[in-house]
Amino acid sequence: MKRAMVISLLIIMTLLVISGCNTIRGAGEDLERGGEAIQRSTR
């Protein structure tokens, strides 16, 4: 029972880390697009 609990926690933690990376990457892409829009407007 204890082993199943540890495995479950590891799986949950792995999924959270993976989803967190995707969220951060998406935020970075949004900021990059915003910066590009500002650069285009100043030309």
mmCIF entry with sequence, helices, sheets and N, C-alpha, C, O atoms, coordinates in Angstrom:
data_MODEL
# 
_entry.id   MODEL 
# 
_entity.id                         1 
_entity.type                       polymer 
_entity.pdbx_number_of_molecules   1 
# 
_entity_poly.entity_id                      1 
_entity_poly.type                           'polypeptide(L)' 
_entity_poly.nstd_linkage                   no 
_entity_poly.nstd_monomer                   no 
_entity_poly.pdbx_seq_one_letter_code       MKRAMVISLLIIMTLLVISGCNTIRGAGEDLERGGEAIQRSTR 
_entity_poly.pdbx_seq_one_letter_code_can   MKRAMVISLLIIMTLLVISGCNTIRGAGEDLERGGEAIQRSTR 
_entity_poly.pdbx_strand_id                 A 
# 
loop_
_entity_poly_seq.entity_id 
_entity_poly_seq.num 
_entity_poly_seq.mon_id 
_entity_poly_seq.hetero 
1 1  MET n 
1 2  LYS n 
1 3  ARG n 
1 4  ALA n 
1 5  MET n 
1 6  VAL n 
1 7  ILE n 
1 8  SER n 
1 9  LEU n 
1 10 LEU n 
1 11 ILE n 
1 12 ILE n 
1 13 MET n 
1 14 THR n 
1 15 LEU n 
1 16 LEU n 
1 17 VAL n 
1 18 ILE n 
1 19 SER n 
1 20 GLY n 
1 21 CYS n 
1 22 ASN n 
1 23 THR n 
1 24 ILE n 
1 25 ARG n 
1 26 GLY n 
1 27 ALA n 
1 28 GLY n 
1 29 GLU n 
1 30 ASP n 
1 31 LEU n 
1 32 GLU n 
1 33 ARG n 
1 34 GLY n 
1 35 GLY n 
1 36 GLU n 
1 37 ALA n 
1 38 ILE n 
1 39 GLN n 
1 40 ARG n 
1 41 SER n 
1 42 THR n 
1 43 ARG n 
# 
_struct_asym.id          A 
_struct_asym.entity_id   1 
# 
_struct_conf.conf_type_id            HELX_P 
_struct_conf.id                      HELX_P1 
_struct_conf.pdbx_PDB_helix_id       AA1 
_struct_conf.beg_label_comp_id       LYS 
_struct_conf.beg_label_asym_id       A 
_struct_conf.beg_label_seq_id        2 
_struct_conf.pdbx_beg_PDB_ins_code   ? 
_struct_conf.end_label_comp_id       THR 
_struct_conf.end_label_asym_id       A 
_struct_conf.end_label_seq_id        42 
_struct_conf.pdbx_end_PDB_ins_code   ? 
_struct_conf.beg_auth_comp_id        LYS 
_struct_conf.beg_auth_asym_id        A 
_struct_conf.beg_auth_seq_id         2 
_struct_conf.end_auth_comp_id        THR 
_struct_conf.end_auth_asym_id        A 
_struct_conf.end_auth_seq_id         42 
_struct_conf.pdbx_PDB_helix_class    1 
_struct_conf.details                 ? 
_struct_conf.pdbx_PDB_helix_length   41 
# 
_struct_conf_type.id          HELX_P 
_struct_conf_type.criteria    ? 
_struct_conf_type.reference   ? 
# 
loop_
_atom_site.group_PDB 
_atom_site.id 
_atom_site.type_symbol 
_atom_site.label_atom_id 
_atom_site.label_alt_id 
_atom_site.label_comp_id 
_atom_site.label_asym_id 
_atom_site.label_entity_id 
_atom_site.label_seq_id 
_atom_site.pdbx_PDB_ins_code 
_atom_site.Cartn_x 
_atom_site.Cartn_y 
_atom_site.Cartn_z 
_atom_site.occupancy 
_atom_site.B_iso_or_equiv 
_atom_site.pdbx_formal_charge 
_atom_site.auth_seq_id 
_atom_site.auth_comp_id 
_atom_site.auth_asym_id 
_atom_site.auth_atom_id 
_atom_site.pdbx_PDB_model_num 
ATOM 1   N N  . MET A 1 1  ? 0.834 -1.198 0.000   1.00 0.00 ? 1  MET A N  1 
ATOM 2   C CA . MET A 1 1  ? 0.000 0.000  0.000   1.00 0.00 ? 1  MET A CA 1 
ATOM 3   C C  . MET A 1 1  ? 0.873 1.255  0.000   1.00 0.00 ? 1  MET A C  1 
ATOM 4   O O  . MET A 1 1  ? 0.599 2.206  -0.731  1.00 0.00 ? 1  MET A O  1 
ATOM 5   N N  . LYS A 1 2  ? 1.922 1.252  0.821   1.00 0.00 ? 2  LYS A N  1 
ATOM 6   C CA . LYS A 1 2  ? 2.790 2.410  0.891   1.00 0.00 ? 2  LYS A CA 1 
ATOM 7   C C  . LYS A 1 2  ? 3.497 2.630  -0.450  1.00 0.00 ? 2  LYS A C  1 
ATOM 8   O O  . LYS A 1 2  ? 3.683 3.769  -0.880  1.00 0.00 ? 2  LYS A O  1 
ATOM 9   N N  . ARG A 1 3  ? 3.887 1.543  -1.103  1.00 0.00 ? 3  ARG A N  1 
ATOM 10  C CA . ARG A 1 3  ? 4.565 1.633  -2.399  1.00 0.00 ? 3  ARG A CA 1 
ATOM 11  C C  . ARG A 1 3  ? 3.635 2.244  -3.458  1.00 0.00 ? 3  ARG A C  1 
ATOM 12  O O  . ARG A 1 3  ? 4.075 3.065  -4.263  1.00 0.00 ? 3  ARG A O  1 
ATOM 13  N N  . ALA A 1 4  ? 2.376 1.857  -3.462  1.00 0.00 ? 4  ALA A N  1 
ATOM 14  C CA . ALA A 1 4  ? 1.414 2.401  -4.410  1.00 0.00 ? 4  ALA A CA 1 
ATOM 15  C C  . ALA A 1 4  ? 1.215 3.898  -4.175  1.00 0.00 ? 4  ALA A C  1 
ATOM 16  O O  . ALA A 1 4  ? 1.047 4.663  -5.125  1.00 0.00 ? 4  ALA A O  1 
ATOM 17  N N  . MET A 1 5  ? 1.232 4.306  -2.928  1.00 0.00 ? 5  MET A N  1 
ATOM 18  C CA . MET A 1 5  ? 1.074 5.717  -2.587  1.00 0.00 ? 5  MET A CA 1 
ATOM 19  C C  . MET A 1 5  ? 2.260 6.527  -3.106  1.00 0.00 ? 5  MET A C  1 
ATOM 20  O O  . MET A 1 5  ? 2.079 7.612  -3.659  1.00 0.00 ? 5  MET A O  1 
ATOM 21  N N  . VAL A 1 6  ? 3.458 6.007  -2.932  1.00 0.00 ? 6  VAL A N  1 
ATOM 22  C CA . VAL A 1 6  ? 4.659 6.700  -3.394  1.00 0.00 ? 6  VAL A CA 1 
ATOM 23  C C  . VAL A 1 6  ? 4.657 6.802  -4.919  1.00 0.00 ? 6  VAL A C  1 
ATOM 24  O O  . VAL A 1 6  ? 4.976 7.856  -5.469  1.00 0.00 ? 6  VAL A O  1 
ATOM 25  N N  . ILE A 1 7  ? 4.304 5.727  -5.593  1.00 0.00 ? 7  ILE A N  1 
ATOM 26  C CA . ILE A 1 7  ? 4.250 5.735  -7.059  1.00 0.00 ? 7  ILE A CA 1 
ATOM 27  C C  . ILE A 1 7  ? 3.202 6.735  -7.543  1.00 0.00 ? 7  ILE A C  1 
ATOM 28  O O  . ILE A 1 7  ? 3.438 7.464  -8.507  1.00 0.00 ? 7  ILE A O  1 
ATOM 29  N N  . SER A 1 8  ? 2.067 6.771  -6.890  1.00 0.00 ? 8  SER A N  1 
ATOM 30  C CA . SER A 1 8  ? 1.014 7.718  -7.265  1.00 0.00 ? 8  SER A CA 1 
ATOM 31  C C  . SER A 1 8  ? 1.483 9.157  -7.104  1.00 0.00 ? 8  SER A C  1 
ATOM 32  O O  . SER A 1 8  ? 1.230 9.994  -7.971  1.00 0.00 ? 8  SER A O  1 
ATOM 33  N N  . LEU A 1 9  ? 2.160 9.449  -6.010  1.00 0.00 ? 9  LEU A N  1 
ATOM 34  C CA . LEU A 1 9  ? 2.669 10.801 -5.781  1.00 0.00 ? 9  LEU A CA 1 
ATOM 35  C C  . LEU A 1 9  ? 3.712 11.174 -6.822  1.00 0.00 ? 9  LEU A C  1 
ATOM 36  O O  . LEU A 1 9  ? 3.725 12.308 -7.300  1.00 0.00 ? 9  LEU A O  1 
ATOM 37  N N  . LEU A 1 10 ? 4.582 10.246 -7.178  1.00 0.00 ? 10 LEU A N  1 
ATOM 38  C CA . LEU A 1 10 ? 5.592 10.520 -8.200  1.00 0.00 ? 10 LEU A CA 1 
ATOM 39  C C  . LEU A 1 10 ? 4.949 10.817 -9.552  1.00 0.00 ? 10 LEU A C  1 
ATOM 40  O O  . LEU A 1 10 ? 5.386 11.719 -10.267 1.00 0.00 ? 10 LEU A O  1 
ATOM 41  N N  . ILE A 1 11 ? 3.927 10.068 -9.894  1.00 0.00 ? 11 ILE A N  1 
ATOM 42  C CA . ILE A 1 11 ? 3.234 10.302 -11.166 1.00 0.00 ? 11 ILE A CA 1 
ATOM 43  C C  . ILE A 1 11 ? 2.563 11.675 -11.161 1.00 0.00 ? 11 ILE A C  1 
ATOM 44  O O  . ILE A 1 11 ? 2.645 12.411 -12.145 1.00 0.00 ? 11 ILE A O  1 
ATOM 45  N N  . ILE A 1 12 ? 1.908 12.016 -10.071 1.00 0.00 ? 12 ILE A N  1 
ATOM 46  C CA . ILE A 1 12 ? 1.241 13.315 -9.970  1.00 0.00 ? 12 ILE A CA 1 
ATOM 47  C C  . ILE A 1 12 ? 2.251 14.449 -10.052 1.00 0.00 ? 12 ILE A C  1 
ATOM 48  O O  . ILE A 1 12 ? 2.011 15.439 -10.744 1.00 0.00 ? 12 ILE A O  1 
ATOM 49  N N  . MET A 1 13 ? 3.373 14.322 -9.359  1.00 0.00 ? 13 MET A N  1 
ATOM 50  C CA . MET A 1 13 ? 4.399 15.361 -9.386  1.00 0.00 ? 13 MET A CA 1 
ATOM 51  C C  . MET A 1 13 ? 4.981 15.516 -10.786 1.00 0.00 ? 13 MET A C  1 
ATOM 52  O O  . MET A 1 13 ? 5.236 16.635 -11.231 1.00 0.00 ? 13 MET A O  1 
ATOM 53  N N  . THR A 1 14 ? 5.193 14.404 -11.480 1.00 0.00 ? 14 THR A N  1 
ATOM 54  C CA . THR A 1 14 ? 5.718 14.458 -12.842 1.00 0.00 ? 14 THR A CA 1 
ATOM 55  C C  . THR A 1 14 ? 4.750 15.180 -13.768 1.00 0.00 ? 14 THR A C  1 
ATOM 56  O O  . THR A 1 14 ? 5.166 16.004 -14.582 1.00 0.00 ? 14 THR A O  1 
ATOM 57  N N  . LEU A 1 15 ? 3.472 14.880 -13.651 1.00 0.00 ? 15 LEU A N  1 
ATOM 58  C CA . LEU A 1 15 ? 2.470 15.541 -14.480 1.00 0.00 ? 15 LEU A CA 1 
ATOM 59  C C  . LEU A 1 15 ? 2.405 17.041 -14.197 1.00 0.00 ? 15 LEU A C  1 
ATOM 60  O O  . LEU A 1 15 ? 2.237 17.839 -15.119 1.00 0.00 ? 15 LEU A O  1 
ATOM 61  N N  . LEU A 1 16 ? 2.536 17.424 -12.942 1.00 0.00 ? 16 LEU A N  1 
ATOM 62  C CA . LEU A 1 16 ? 2.514 18.844 -12.594 1.00 0.00 ? 16 LEU A CA 1 
ATOM 63  C C  . LEU A 1 16 ? 3.718 19.575 -13.175 1.00 0.00 ? 16 LEU A C  1 
ATOM 64  O O  . LEU A 1 16 ? 3.593 20.700 -13.661 1.00 0.00 ? 16 LEU A O  1 
ATOM 65  N N  . VAL A 1 17 ? 4.874 18.938 -13.126 1.00 0.00 ? 17 VAL A N  1 
ATOM 66  C CA . VAL A 1 17 ? 6.077 19.561 -13.683 1.00 0.00 ? 17 VAL A CA 1 
ATOM 67  C C  . VAL A 1 17 ? 5.937 19.727 -15.192 1.00 0.00 ? 17 VAL A C  1 
ATOM 68  O O  . VAL A 1 17 ? 6.281 20.775 -15.738 1.00 0.00 ? 17 VAL A O  1 
ATOM 69  N N  . ILE A 1 18 ? 5.439 18.705 -15.858 1.00 0.00 ? 18 ILE A N  1 
ATOM 70  C CA . ILE A 1 18 ? 5.273 18.774 -17.309 1.00 0.00 ? 18 ILE A CA 1 
ATOM 71  C C  . ILE A 1 18 ? 4.282 19.869 -17.693 1.00 0.00 ? 18 ILE A C  1 
ATOM 72  O O  . ILE A 1 18 ? 4.535 20.640 -18.619 1.00 0.00 ? 18 ILE A O  1 
ATOM 73  N N  . SER A 1 19 ? 3.167 19.939 -16.993 1.00 0.00 ? 19 SER A N  1 
ATOM 74  C CA . SER A 1 19 ? 2.166 20.964 -17.329 1.00 0.00 ? 19 SER A CA 1 
ATOM 75  C C  . SER A 1 19 ? 2.688 22.354 -16.988 1.00 0.00 ? 19 SER A C  1 
ATOM 76  O O  . SER A 1 19 ? 2.367 23.317 -17.684 1.00 0.00 ? 19 SER A O  1 
ATOM 77  N N  . GLY A 1 20 ? 3.476 22.473 -15.947 1.00 0.00 ? 20 GLY A N  1 
ATOM 78  C CA . GLY A 1 20 ? 4.063 23.768 -15.591 1.00 0.00 ? 20 GLY A CA 1 
ATOM 79  C C  . GLY A 1 20 ? 5.003 24.269 -16.667 1.00 0.00 ? 20 GLY A C  1 
ATOM 80  O O  . GLY A 1 20 ? 5.012 25.461 -16.974 1.00 0.00 ? 20 GLY A O  1 
ATOM 81  N N  . CYS A 1 21 ? 5.794 23.377 -17.244 1.00 0.00 ? 21 CYS A N  1 
ATOM 82  C CA . CYS A 1 21 ? 6.711 23.767 -18.316 1.00 0.00 ? 21 CYS A CA 1 
ATOM 83  C C  . CYS A 1 21 ? 5.938 24.263 -19.525 1.00 0.00 ? 21 CYS A C  1 
ATOM 84  O O  . CYS A 1 21 ? 6.333 25.248 -20.149 1.00 0.00 ? 21 CYS A O  1 
ATOM 85  N N  . ASN A 1 22 ? 4.861 23.606 -19.858 1.00 0.00 ? 22 ASN A N  1 
ATOM 86  C CA . ASN A 1 22 ? 4.057 24.041 -20.996 1.00 0.00 ? 22 ASN A CA 1 
ATOM 87  C C  . ASN A 1 22 ? 3.453 25.414 -20.740 1.00 0.00 ? 22 ASN A C  1 
ATOM 88  O O  . ASN A 1 22 ? 3.380 26.239 -21.651 1.00 0.00 ? 22 ASN A O  1 
ATOM 89  N N  . THR A 1 23 ? 3.026 25.660 -19.528 1.00 0.00 ? 23 THR A N  1 
ATOM 90  C CA . THR A 1 23 ? 2.432 26.947 -19.195 1.00 0.00 ? 23 THR A CA 1 
ATOM 91  C C  . THR A 1 23 ? 3.462 28.063 -19.302 1.00 0.00 ? 23 THR A C  1 
ATOM 92  O O  . THR A 1 23 ? 3.176 29.127 -19.850 1.00 0.00 ? 23 THR A O  1 
ATOM 93  N N  . ILE A 1 24 ? 4.658 27.821 -18.781 1.00 0.00 ? 24 ILE A N  1 
ATOM 94  C CA . ILE A 1 24 ? 5.714 28.832 -18.821 1.00 0.00 ? 24 ILE A CA 1 
ATOM 95  C C  . ILE A 1 24 ? 6.129 29.096 -20.263 1.00 0.00 ? 24 ILE A C  1 
ATOM 96  O O  . ILE A 1 24 ? 6.359 30.244 -20.643 1.00 0.00 ? 24 ILE A O  1 
ATOM 97  N N  . ARG A 1 25 ? 6.226 28.046 -21.061 1.00 0.00 ? 25 ARG A N  1 
ATOM 98  C CA . ARG A 1 25 ? 6.597 28.209 -22.469 1.00 0.00 ? 25 ARG A CA 1 
ATOM 99  C C  . ARG A 1 25 ? 5.553 29.051 -23.191 1.00 0.00 ? 25 ARG A C  1 
ATOM 100 O O  . ARG A 1 25 ? 5.898 29.931 -23.981 1.00 0.00 ? 25 ARG A O  1 
ATOM 101 N N  . GLY A 1 26 ? 4.284 28.785 -22.923 1.00 0.00 ? 26 GLY A N  1 
ATOM 102 C CA . GLY A 1 26 ? 3.210 29.554 -23.556 1.00 0.00 ? 26 GLY A CA 1 
ATOM 103 C C  . GLY A 1 26 ? 3.255 31.021 -23.163 1.00 0.00 ? 26 GLY A C  1 
ATOM 104 O O  . GLY A 1 26 ? 3.024 31.900 -23.993 1.00 0.00 ? 26 GLY A O  1 
ATOM 105 N N  . ALA A 1 27 ? 3.552 31.284 -21.899 1.00 0.00 ? 27 ALA A N  1 
ATOM 106 C CA . ALA A 1 27 ? 3.648 32.675 -21.449 1.00 0.00 ? 27 ALA A CA 1 
ATOM 107 C C  . ALA A 1 27 ? 4.817 33.368 -22.130 1.00 0.00 ? 27 ALA A C  1 
ATOM 108 O O  . ALA A 1 27 ? 4.710 34.538 -22.499 1.00 0.00 ? 27 ALA A O  1 
ATOM 109 N N  . GLY A 1 28 ? 5.923 32.669 -22.301 1.00 0.00 ? 28 GLY A N  1 
ATOM 110 C CA . GLY A 1 28 ? 7.081 33.239 -22.986 1.00 0.00 ? 28 GLY A CA 1 
ATOM 111 C C  . GLY A 1 28 ? 6.768 33.563 -24.435 1.00 0.00 ? 28 GLY A C  1 
ATOM 112 O O  . GLY A 1 28 ? 7.186 34.602 -24.947 1.00 0.00 ? 28 GLY A O  1 
ATOM 113 N N  . GLU A 1 29 ? 6.044 32.691 -25.090 1.00 0.00 ? 29 GLU A N  1 
ATOM 114 C CA . GLU A 1 29 ? 5.670 32.938 -26.487 1.00 0.00 ? 29 GLU A CA 1 
ATOM 115 C C  . GLU A 1 29 ? 4.743 34.143 -26.585 1.00 0.00 ? 29 GLU A C  1 
ATOM 116 O O  . GLU A 1 29 ? 4.856 34.935 -27.521 1.00 0.00 ? 29 GLU A O  1 
ATOM 117 N N  . ASP A 1 30 ? 3.833 34.289 -25.638 1.00 0.00 ? 30 ASP A N  1 
ATOM 118 C CA . ASP A 1 30 ? 2.931 35.443 -25.639 1.00 0.00 ? 30 ASP A CA 1 
ATOM 119 C C  . ASP A 1 30 ? 3.715 36.742 -25.467 1.00 0.00 ? 30 ASP A C  1 
ATOM 120 O O  . ASP A 1 30 ? 3.437 37.728 -26.150 1.00 0.00 ? 30 ASP A O  1 
ATOM 121 N N  . LEU A 1 31 ? 4.692 36.748 -24.560 1.00 0.00 ? 31 LEU A N  1 
ATOM 122 C CA . LEU A 1 31 ? 5.503 37.939 -24.348 1.00 0.00 ? 31 LEU A CA 1 
ATOM 123 C C  . LEU A 1 31 ? 6.316 38.269 -25.597 1.00 0.00 ? 31 LEU A C  1 
ATOM 124 O O  . LEU A 1 31 ? 6.469 39.434 -25.966 1.00 0.00 ? 31 LEU A O  1 
ATOM 125 N N  . GLU A 1 32 ? 6.833 37.226 -26.239 1.00 0.00 ? 32 GLU A N  1 
ATOM 126 C CA . GLU A 1 32 ? 7.617 37.439 -27.455 1.00 0.00 ? 32 GLU A CA 1 
ATOM 127 C C  . GLU A 1 32 ? 6.754 38.062 -28.552 1.00 0.00 ? 32 GLU A C  1 
ATOM 128 O O  . GLU A 1 32 ? 7.190 38.987 -29.237 1.00 0.00 ? 32 GLU A O  1 
ATOM 129 N N  . ARG A 1 33 ? 5.547 37.562 -28.715 1.00 0.00 ? 33 ARG A N  1 
ATOM 130 C CA . ARG A 1 33 ? 4.641 38.131 -29.725 1.00 0.00 ? 33 ARG A CA 1 
ATOM 131 C C  . ARG A 1 33 ? 4.299 39.582 -29.402 1.00 0.00 ? 33 ARG A C  1 
ATOM 132 O O  . ARG A 1 33 ? 4.206 40.419 -30.300 1.00 0.00 ? 33 ARG A O  1 
ATOM 133 N N  . GLY A 1 34 ? 4.116 39.872 -28.133 1.00 0.00 ? 34 GLY A N  1 
ATOM 134 C CA . GLY A 1 34 ? 3.841 41.253 -27.733 1.00 0.00 ? 34 GLY A CA 1 
ATOM 135 C C  . GLY A 1 34 ? 5.010 42.165 -28.061 1.00 0.00 ? 34 GLY A C  1 
ATOM 136 O O  . GLY A 1 34 ? 4.813 43.279 -28.546 1.00 0.00 ? 34 GLY A O  1 
ATOM 137 N N  . GLY A 1 35 ? 6.225 41.701 -27.800 1.00 0.00 ? 35 GLY A N  1 
ATOM 138 C CA . GLY A 1 35 ? 7.414 42.481 -28.129 1.00 0.00 ? 35 GLY A CA 1 
ATOM 139 C C  . GLY A 1 35 ? 7.560 42.693 -29.624 1.00 0.00 ? 35 GLY A C  1 
ATOM 140 O O  . GLY A 1 35 ? 7.940 43.776 -30.068 1.00 0.00 ? 35 GLY A O  1 
ATOM 141 N N  . GLU A 1 36 ? 7.259 41.665 -30.401 1.00 0.00 ? 36 GLU A N  1 
ATOM 142 C CA . GLU A 1 36 ? 7.346 41.805 -31.853 1.00 0.00 ? 36 GLU A CA 1 
ATOM 143 C C  . GLU A 1 36 ? 6.314 42.811 -32.366 1.00 0.00 ? 36 GLU A C  1 
ATOM 144 O O  . GLU A 1 36 ? 6.592 43.575 -33.290 1.00 0.00 ? 36 GLU A O  1 
ATOM 145 N N  . ALA A 1 37 ? 5.133 42.807 -31.770 1.00 0.00 ? 37 ALA A N  1 
ATOM 146 C CA . ALA A 1 37 ? 4.101 43.769 -32.179 1.00 0.00 ? 37 ALA A CA 1 
ATOM 147 C C  . ALA A 1 37 ? 4.552 45.197 -31.882 1.00 0.00 ? 37 ALA A C  1 
ATOM 148 O O  . ALA A 1 37 ? 4.314 46.106 -32.677 1.00 0.00 ? 37 ALA A O  1 
ATOM 149 N N  . ILE A 1 38 ? 5.189 45.387 -30.758 1.00 0.00 ? 38 ILE A N  1 
ATOM 150 C CA . ILE A 1 38 ? 5.696 46.729 -30.405 1.00 0.00 ? 38 ILE A CA 1 
ATOM 151 C C  . ILE A 1 38 ? 6.774 47.154 -31.391 1.00 0.00 ? 38 ILE A C  1 
ATOM 152 O O  . ILE A 1 38 ? 6.797 48.304 -31.828 1.00 0.00 ? 38 ILE A O  1 
ATOM 153 N N  . GLN A 1 39 ? 7.663 46.239 -31.740 1.00 0.00 ? 39 GLN A N  1 
ATOM 154 C CA . GLN A 1 39 ? 8.719 46.572 -32.695 1.00 0.00 ? 39 GLN A CA 1 
ATOM 155 C C  . GLN A 1 39 ? 8.134 46.922 -34.060 1.00 0.00 ? 39 GLN A C  1 
ATOM 156 O O  . GLN A 1 39 ? 8.610 47.846 -34.719 1.00 0.00 ? 39 GLN A O  1 
ATOM 157 N N  . ARG A 1 40 ? 7.122 46.204 -34.483 1.00 0.00 ? 40 ARG A N  1 
ATOM 158 C CA . ARG A 1 40 ? 6.489 46.505 -35.782 1.00 0.00 ? 40 ARG A CA 1 
ATOM 159 C C  . ARG A 1 40 ? 5.820 47.875 -35.765 1.00 0.00 ? 40 ARG A C  1 
ATOM 160 O O  . ARG A 1 40 ? 5.830 48.587 -36.769 1.00 0.00 ? 40 ARG A O  1 
ATOM 161 N N  . SER A 1 41 ? 5.242 48.242 -34.632 1.00 0.00 ? 41 SER A N  1 
ATOM 162 C CA . SER A 1 41 ? 4.536 49.518 -34.571 1.00 0.00 ? 41 SER A CA 1 
ATOM 163 C C  . SER A 1 41 ? 5.492 50.715 -34.557 1.00 0.00 ? 41 SER A C  1 
ATOM 164 O O  . SER A 1 41 ? 5.083 51.830 -34.881 1.00 0.00 ? 41 SER A O  1 
ATOM 165 N N  . THR A 1 42 ? 6.740 50.503 -34.190 1.00 0.00 ? 42 THR A N  1 
ATOM 166 C CA . THR A 1 42 ? 7.697 51.613 -34.136 1.00 0.00 ? 42 THR A CA 1 
ATOM 167 C C  . THR A 1 42 ? 8.420 51.824 -35.458 1.00 0.00 ? 42 THR A C  1 
ATOM 168 O O  . THR A 1 42 ? 9.154 52.802 -35.602 1.00 0.00 ? 42 THR A O  1 
ATOM 169 N N  . ARG A 1 43 ? 8.237 50.947 -36.411 1.00 0.00 ? 43 ARG A N  1 
ATOM 170 C CA . ARG A 1 43 ? 8.933 51.080 -37.694 1.00 0.00 ? 43 ARG A CA 1 
ATOM 171 C C  . ARG A 1 43 ? 8.286 52.102 -38.573 1.00 0.00 ? 43 ARG A C  1 
ATOM 172 O O  . ARG A 1 43 ? 8.748 52.337 -39.690 1.00 0.00 ? 43 ARG A O  1 
# 
